[in-house]
Amino acid sequence: MKRNPNDLQRYDDGTRMNHWAIVLLFIVAALSGLAFFHPSMYWFSALFGGGTWTRILLPYFGVLMFVCFLVMFLRLWRENILNDGDRQWLDKSGEMLRGNKDAMPPAGKYNAGQKIVFWLMAVSLLVLLCTGILFWHAWFPDLPILARRIGVLLHAISAVVLVLTVIVHVYAAIWVKGTTRAMTRGTVSRGWARANHPLWHEEMTRGK
């Protein structure tokens, strides 16, 4: 598809490919994890060849997802540091929920809500990795049973946090029209940038 010269580049090809790899790995990790979360969801294991294969594959799905997210984290963490402008944005977040964008303080490349989602994902994935290691029996068979039990509890809590955060992330991307094309085409319209991220729009168009 021919690129509109008036559009602004938001994500390069590498970032978008990495993002969709994380999406795919999140889906398979979530489904395989839910198979062991509660007996009523054990039927998800049939998607992966049964309970034994699901138990084998789940840790690898999780580790691969963490590695892919780490690549994204190293690229984007500086742009997701909260600042004074973000605190003002959070104070006015009720206006955003009411659809009154004009009342919101100007945002940079990411607003405060997006930054919080980013850090929730980062922390929950780190906890999932660390706790998952505690009951990866094939590689760590001699860990104390108490450590495994604590790990299972924290793992479950972190998984719930991650799933809820992803739901919010997807809903927000659909709710703000024009957002999803940033991760499908890599570009956004100048109007979208000016309306949703005016400071970033100013930075990208300065001198043009």
Secondary structure as UniProt FT lines:
FT   TURN            5..6
FT   STRAND          8..9
FT   HELIX           13..37
FT   HELIX           39..48
FT   HELIX           51..76
FT   HELIX           77..80
FT   HELIX           84..91
FT   HELIX           93..97
FT   TURN            98..99
FT   HELIX           101..103
FT   HELIX           112..134
FT   TURN            137..139
FT   TURN            141..142
FT   HELIX           145..175
FT   TURN            177..178
FT   HELIX           181..184
FT   STRAND          187..188
FT   HELIX           190..196
FT   HELIX           198..205
FT   TURN            206..207
//
